[in-house]
């Protein structure tokens, strides 16, 4: 009887240790998830330049919009159509959380729309680890950097 009680107690303790971890449960999106991701993503973006406002598309999820408004002013993308966005603006391309608990925060840090190329595109994925959102890596494209790619077959045979 003591062995059975001990085994039951061990199983109960081991089971309770994982009860709170969201990554082991069916994903349920909470409105607060957008706020957590927005705050973390903006801190990362601001390593490359200050953010004074968000420029948002008309179809942005309402919960994402609320989270962004808590951090900086929000303006519609139509206000800048065809001209790019000024320095300090972050043009939201994607801010979404899918049903599997994978999130994406991506956009352009202004200024954008310069003739010679300027601004940066920053893409940040998030996944659930335990009860927290985790960013395993991010991608940044600096539009001011220009590279010429010369195809191998275009090099003359004389050389």
Secondary structure by P-SEA (a helix, b strand, c coil): caaaaaaaaaaaaaaaaaccccccccbbbbcaaaaaaaaaaaaaaaaaccccbbbbcccccaaaaaaaaacbbbbbccccccccccccbbbbcccccccccbbbbbbbccccccccbbbbbbbbbbbbccccccccbbbbbcccbbbbbbccccccccc
